[in-house]
Amino acid sequence: MVLPLKIVVKERKLELDSEEITTVTRTLKVAFDNNMVVYDAINHIKKGLANIEAGRDHGLFRLCPENDSLSVWLNEGRTLGSYDLKSGDVLEFKKKTRMLRVRLMDESEKVILIDESEKVVQILRTVCEKVGLTNPSEFGFTVEQMSKCTDEFQGVDPNDKVVLRKKYYFHDQQLDPSNLVLINLIYVQARDDILSGKHPCSLEEAIQFAGLQVQVECGPHQPEIHKPGFLDLEKFLPQEYAKDKSVEKKIFNEHRKNIPLTAHNAKYRYVQLCRALKTYGTTFFLVKEYMKVVIIIFVALRDAPSPDLQGKQKLVPVLLGVNRDSIMKADQETKRILVTWKLPQVLRWASGPNHFTLDFGDDRPRYTVQTTEGESISQLLYGYVQFHVGKKFEETYALPEDTAVSFTSIESVEGH
């Protein structure tokens, strides 16, 4: 059976004046045999492109703009027909390897050669190896201007930068103080979370953190330099404490205690203190929970025996947090922990395009929130559950929408 396809040939070129990568495209119409192996189809295309240097790093990519999850690199060992291609479908012929711009949390940048036909878990291993990290399973990518981790590289433009962030907190109790790269990255992320209020802390704790941060950024205490008026408090304290100018003297008193510490040791001490906070290692999602509000309607009649009680659902914003041991609900404004559920309490969970649900079994009411990040919450929770049940961690799974997952069996069942 003949299968006519449109082949979009893509060539990437580096513009020397702007250092940006531009893509030159042209389209070919090629008729293939439906039973042709992808490897042979690639060689067939190469023969018709005498003026393009196409080596082993070229491949065929099926782009599905309507659904990124269906976009896929064609396996060279499979036939074209196995991909349910139809007459007139479009395939891209392009290099599988490219340079990826990676920004670390300390603002440093690396440019690393990756094979984007590989799964993200393998790309993570490659990047972590290049920057000196030995625990790639605990990290994830976010694209600049995006707030959530990406599990697909198909939507990442060659000119985009991805940020390498710590995503999971499996082994922080055994943090190696000699690992300079890891300590630095965790310190920077912890510092940013303290200053932004993601990790709420008391004023006394905030002063301790600030004293260590001054040691890292300004060196050992020097009385003639480090005195009130020297610091921009907004860069060293959470917003709720930064307006009190009298705090600066207390910060320098704390800073004075850290004179023996090197910058690296101060970072390690900072991380140790941060780990003592209840919210450390917790990823929070802003969601809306359903709260039943009782509205009392008084009937304006003299002989009315009682007011009319009516129940109404109201959406209230809260923070839903996930960490290696529990799921917690926190107040959006104060970050105060309202409820904590240990992971073994969760029988299963389900996510959909606009919701996330926890099921505790034993006829206890389910907890449902409205959110567009249900899949991200589900995948994060799934990773921690895998860790607890002792299975080998990997990020190659893809949980479909409206899939419920059981803590006890880790099985996909019908969604709600």
N, C-alpha and C positions, 0 to 999 in steps of 0.2 A: 504494500500500500504506500503510495507516494504522499509525503507530508510537506506541503509548501510552508516555509516559515520566513519571517523577517528577522534578519540578523543585524543587530545594531553594533557596529564595531566602534569601540571606545579606546582612544589613546589619551593618556595623561601627559601633559607637558608642564614643566616648571617655568613660570614667567620670572626671569632673572631680576627685572626691575621691581616687581612687587613681592617676589618670593611666594606667590600664590600658585596653586595648581589649577590649570584649566583643562577641560576635557574637550577633545575634538571628536566628533561623531560622524559616521556615515552609515547608510543603511543598504544592506544587500538583500535580495530575494533569492532564497536557495531552496531547492526541492530535495528532501531527504527521503530515504526509505524509513518507514515507521519502525522497522526492526533494527535499524543501524545503531551500533553502540556509540555512546557519547564520545568516547576516545577517537573513533574513526570520523565522527562528525567534525570534531575539532581540527583534525588533520586535513579534512576536506576543505574547511574554511581557510586554513593556513595557505593551502596551495593557490587559492584565489586572491591572496593578499601579498603579492610579491614585493610590494614597496613598504610593507610593515614587518618589522622584526618581531615575530611572535614565537616565543620559546615555550619551554615546558611550564612556565608560570602563567600561561593563559588558560582560560576556561570559559564555559558557558554558564551564564547566570540568568535565571528566570525571575524577572521583576514583576511583582504584583502590587501596584500602587494602592489598591483598595484594601489590602491586608498584608502588612509587612511579614506576618508570621508564615505566609505562603511563599514569600520570596526565598529562593534557594539556589545554591550552586549545584549544577547537575553532576552527579557521580559518574566518573569516566567509565565505570564498569557496567552501568545500566544502559538499557536501550532508551531511545527517545520516546517510544510508545509507552514505556512504563510511567511516564510523567503526565499522561492524559493530555498531551498537547493537541491542539486543534489547528486546522488550516488557517494560516494568517497570524498565528500567535507570534509574539516577539521574544527573542532571546538576545541577551547582550554577550558579546565576545570581548573579553577584556582581561587584563592582568589580575591574578589573584593576590599578588604581593603588592604592598604599598607601605609608605612611611606613615606612621601614626604619631601624632603629637600628643604627648602625655604630660599633664601638669600634676605635680605632686602637691600635697597640702601645704608644704612650706614655700609654695610659689615657684619652685624650680621646675624646669621643663626638660623633657627628654624626647628625642625623636628616634623611634624604634621601628625596625622593619618587621612587619607582620604579614601573615597569610590570612586574609579576611575570609577565605573559604573554610577556615577552621572554626570550631565551636568557640564561644566566648571563653569557656573554661580553659582552653588551650592557649588562647591569646593572653589571658590573664597570667598563666604560667610563664609565658615568654617574657611579658613585660616585667613581672615581679623578679624573674631571674636577672634581667638586665639592670634593674635598680637595686638589687641586693636584698630582696625579701624572700624568706624561705617558707612563708605560709600563705600561698596565693589563695587558698580556699576561704580566707577571712576577708578578702578584698573584693571590690567591685568597681565598675566604671560608671561615672555619670558624665553626660555631655554638658559642656558649659552652657548656661542658660536653662538647663533642665534640673529638676530637683530629685529625680529618682534614678535608680540604677538601671542601666540598659542591658538587656540580654541578647540584643541583636545589633550587629554592626552595619546592616544593610542601609539604615537610615542616617548613618554618620558620614557627613561630607568629608572629603579628603582635606579640606581646609579647616575643619572643626578640630577643637582640642577636647580630649577627654580627660576627666579628673580621676585619679586613682584614690579611692577612699576606703577606709576600713568599714566593712559592711557587717561582718559577724565578729562576735567576741567569744571564741571557744576556749582559748588557752591563755587568757591574760593573767591567770594566777601564776603561770610559769614564765612570765615575761623575762627574757634574757637581757640583763642590763648592759651586756657587752655588744648588743646589736644596735649600733649607732643609727642606722637608717630607720629601723622599725621604731625605736624609741622616739626619734625626731618626728616621724609622721604621726604617731599616736599623740605625742605632746601637742603638736600644732592643732590637730582635730579636737583634742580635749580642751585646749585653751579657747578655741573659737566657740565651742559649745558652752563653756562657762560664761564667756563674755556675752553671748547672744541670749543667755537665759534658758537654753535647752536643758542644762543641768542646774536646777535651782540650788542655791547654797545660802547659808547664813552670812551675816556681815563678817563674823570672825573667820569663817572659812574663806570668804572672798578676799580678805586681807592676807591670809596665808598664801593663797594662789597668786595674788598680786606681788607679794614679796619675792616669790620664786621667779615669776615672770620678769621682774626687774633684774634679778640676778642673771637670767638668761640673756636679756637684751642690753643691759647696761653694765654688766660686770659687777665685781665686788663693791661693797658700799664704801663711798668716799664722802665723809661728812661735809667737806667744803663744796661738793657738787650736788650730792643727793639730799636735798632739803625741800620743804614745801614750796611749790611753784614750779618744780622741775618736771613733774609728770603731767601728761594729758590723761586725766583719770578715766576718760571714756575708753581709752585703749587698754586699761588695766583692770577695770571693774565692770560688773554687770550694770546695766542702765539704772537700776533702782538705787544703787549705792554711789554712783559716780557724781551726783550733785552735791554730796557732802564733802566740802573742801577739807574739813578737819581730819578726814580719813587718811590723807596723804602722809601725815606724820606717823600714823600707826603702820602704814605700809613700809616706811623706811625703818621703823623699829624692827619689823619682821625681816626686812631686807638685810639688816645688820647681822641677824642670826645666821644668814646663809653665806657669810664670807668664805668659809672653807670649801664651799661647793664649786666644782667646775660647772660650766654651762650644761654639759651633758648630764652630770649628776643632778643638777637642779631640774632638768627636764624629767628625769626618771622619778625624782621625788614628787614633782607635780602630778605625774601620772599615777603614782601610788596614792596620793591624797584624793585624786579624782575617782579612783576605783572604789573608795570608801563611800561615795555618794550613792543613794538609793537608785538614782536614774542612770548611773554609768553603764554603758553597754546597751542602752535602750534606744531603739529607733522609734521616734514618735510620728504619728500620722494625724493630721487634723481631720476629724470626721464629725458627723452630726448624728446624735442619738435621738431615739424617739422617747419623748417624755410625755406621760399622760397628765394633762392639766384638767382639773375639775373646775368647771365654770358654774357659778351659782346664779341662776336667773330668777329674780323675784317677780312673781306675777302680781300685777297691780290690781288686785281684787281684795275687797275688805275681808271676805271669808276664806281666802286662800289658806289651806291648812299648813303648807310648808313650801319652801323654795324648791324650784326644779333643778335637779343636779344633772349636768350633762358632761360627759367625758370627751376630751378632744386631744388628738396627738399633736405635739409640738416638737419641732426639730431644734435641738440645742447643741452648739458646737462644743466638743470635748477633744482631748488628746488621747489617742489609743497607742500605747507603747508595747513593743515586743522586744524581749531579750532572751538570753539563753535559758533562763529558769522560769519565766513567767510572762503573763500579759497583764498590763496595767491600764487603768483609766485615770486620767489626771485632769484637773481644772485647766481650762485653756489660758486663763489670765495668770493665776498664781502658780501653776505647775504642781500644785499640791496633789499627792497621790490619793485618789478617792477609793479605788477598789483594786485589789491585786488577785489575780487568778494564777495559781501554779500550773505549769503545763500539764501535769498528770490529771488535773481537774477537767481538762478539755477533752471531751470524747471525740469530737470532730469539728470541722469548720467548713464553711462554704463561701465562695466569692462569686460575684457577678459583676457586670459592667457598672452597676450603681449601688452595690451593697456588699457588706461583709458580715457573716453570721458566725457566732460561737455557739456550739451545742454542748451542754454539760451533762446530758443524759439524766436518768433517774427522775424523769418528769419535772426537772427544774426548767424554768423558763429560759429560752434561748436569748442571747444578746445580739441584736442586729443594729448595725449603724449604716448610715447612708454615706457612701464614698465612691469616688472614681478610681481609688487606688487599691481596690480589693485584691487584685491579682498580685500586686507588690507585697501587700501584707501577708497573703497566703504563701508566697514563695519564701519570704523571710522566715515565717513560722515553720514552714516545711524544712528549711535548712537546719533550724535548731532542733526540730524533732528528730531528724536523721542523725544528728550528733548524739542525742540522748539514747537512741535505740542502738547505737553502735554500728550503724551502717556506714560504709565508705561514703564520704561527702563528695558530691559532684553537682554541678549546676547545669547538667544537660537536660533536666526534666523541663517539661512545659505543661503547666496546669491549665486545662481549658476553662473558659468561663463557666460559672454555675457548677463547678466540681466541688464536691465535699470530700474532705480528707480526714481520716480517722487517726487519732494520736496512737491508739493501741495497735493498729494494723497497718497504717500508712497505705491504705487502699483508696482508689478513686471509686466513688459511688455516684448514684444519681444526685444531681443538684436539687436544691429546693426551689 
